[in-house]
Amino acid sequence: MVSLTINNCHMLMEDLQQLLQLTPSLIHLKLVSDRPTLDRMFVGSDWEQFILNHLRSLNKFQFFLTCDTIVFNGETIFNYLISPFQSRFWLNEKQWLVTCDYVPRSSTFRIYTLPACRSVEIRWHLFRVSATDSKCRFILRPTLFDTELQRSSSNLDVSNCNIRDDVLQYVVEAILNYKVTYFFK
């Protein structure tokens, strides 16, 4: 039984693949990486092909990838990131469920398998989409906003939330389309 955990991975996808090819009997892979840019490490179809061709014994794959330098453009980026993880391979054959979040406050995307192999805190409001339900949801942490939000959902003060105008427009659209989840901790 071969398991491999790679924390703080900064390798290129090609280099990681060369390393993993040396372990064809690998059955459990855990990968955690904070990436400087959106690269091939985030591409589900690349992982799918690599696993099918080189890691046929792999039955558990956990990953948690983050990237801080992506410009948020609404559901387009979510579709790009999550759609490859909606294939028959990911959902039916392997049953590896993947979720993607965007945290506006830090301009950070994170994509990860469930259950998450790293703590997934909801300290700030965020957008979330999963491979099993590709509807984008906006998750609010009311403690970040005026306490009025806890009493009435008709008022939302975002003046001190440090949200860029383009992201704020998407927040408004999400609220108007009833795609909002309130998270109370």
SVG drawing of the C-alpha trace seen along z (x, -y; Angstrom):
<svg xmlns="http://www.w3.org/2000/svg" viewBox="-36 -52 46 54">
<polyline fill="none" stroke="black" stroke-width="0.4" points="0.0,0.0 1.6,-3.2 0.5,-6.6 2.0,-10.0 1.4,-13.4 2.8,-16.5 2.4,-19.7 3.3,-23.1 3.9,-21.8 5.4,-24.4 6.4,-22.1 5.1,-22.5 2.5,-20.0 5.0,-18.4 7.5,-17.9 5.0,-16.5 3.8,-14.1 7.4,-12.9 7.7,-12.3 4.4,-10.5 5.2,-8.2 7.8,-6.6 5.0,-5.4 2.6,-3.5 1.3,-1.5 0.3,-4.6 -3.2,-4.2 -3.5,-7.4 -2.3,-10.8 -2.8,-14.0 -1.7,-17.3 -1.7,-20.7 -0.5,-23.7 -0.7,-27.5 0.0,-28.4 1.1,-31.9 -1.0,-31.6 -3.8,-29.5 -1.8,-26.7 -2.3,-23.1 -2.4,-21.9 -6.0,-23.1 -7.1,-21.4 -9.3,-18.3 -9.0,-16.8 -5.2,-16.8 -5.4,-15.0 -8.0,-12.5 -5.8,-11.6 -2.7,-11.3 -4.4,-9.1 -5.9,-6.9 -2.6,-6.5 -0.1,-6.3 -1.9,-5.8 -4.4,-3.1 -4.2,-1.9 -5.0,-5.3 -8.3,-5.0 -8.1,-8.1 -7.0,-11.5 -7.3,-14.5 -6.1,-17.9 -6.4,-21.5 -5.1,-24.1 -5.2,-27.9 -4.4,-30.7 -4.3,-34.4 -3.8,-36.1 -7.0,-35.5 -9.3,-38.2 -12.8,-37.3 -15.2,-37.3 -18.3,-35.7 -19.4,-32.2 -17.1,-32.0 -14.1,-31.1 -16.1,-28.7 -17.3,-26.9 -13.7,-26.7 -12.4,-25.3 -15.3,-22.9 -16.6,-21.5 -13.7,-19.1 -14.5,-17.6 -18.0,-16.9 -17.0,-14.0 -18.1,-10.4 -14.5,-9.6 -14.6,-12.1 -18.3,-11.7 -19.1,-8.1 -16.0,-6.0 -13.8,-7.5 -16.5,-9.4 -14.1,-12.2 -16.2,-15.3 -14.6,-18.7 -15.6,-22.1 -14.4,-25.5 -14.5,-28.8 -13.7,-32.4 -13.0,-34.6 -13.4,-38.3 -11.7,-39.8 -8.4,-38.1 -9.0,-37.6 -8.3,-33.9 -9.6,-30.9 -9.4,-27.5 -10.4,-24.2 -10.4,-21.0 -11.8,-17.5 -14.4,-16.7 -13.9,-15.9 -11.3,-18.6 -7.7,-17.6 -7.1,-21.0 -9.3,-23.2 -11.9,-25.1 -12.8,-28.0 -15.5,-30.4 -14.1,-33.5 -15.2,-35.8 -18.1,-35.9 -17.4,-33.8 -18.7,-32.3 -18.9,-28.5 -19.7,-26.0 -19.4,-22.2 -19.0,-19.5 -22.3,-18.0 -24.3,-21.3 -22.7,-23.8 -25.0,-26.6 -22.8,-29.4 -23.8,-30.3 -22.8,-33.3 -22.2,-32.5 -22.5,-35.4 -20.9,-35.6 -23.3,-38.1 -20.8,-39.0 -18.8,-40.8 -21.7,-43.1 -23.9,-45.3 -25.8,-43.3 -29.0,-44.6 -28.5,-41.7 -29.3,-39.2 -32.6,-40.9 -33.6,-41.9 -32.3,-40.5 -33.5,-43.7 -30.4,-45.8 -26.8,-44.9 -24.0,-47.4 -20.9,-46.5 -19.2,-49.8 -16.4,-48.3 -16.0,-45.0 -13.2,-45.8 -15.0,-44.4 -14.0,-45.5 -16.8,-47.1 -16.8,-44.2 -17.1,-41.6 -19.8,-43.7 -21.9,-43.7 -21.7,-39.9 -22.7,-39.9 -25.8,-42.0 -26.7,-39.7 -26.4,-36.6 -28.6,-38.2 -31.2,-39.2 -31.3,-35.7 -31.7,-34.1 -28.4,-32.2 -27.4,-33.3 -26.6,-31.1 -26.3,-32.7 -23.6,-31.1 -23.8,-31.5 -21.0,-30.2"/>
</svg>
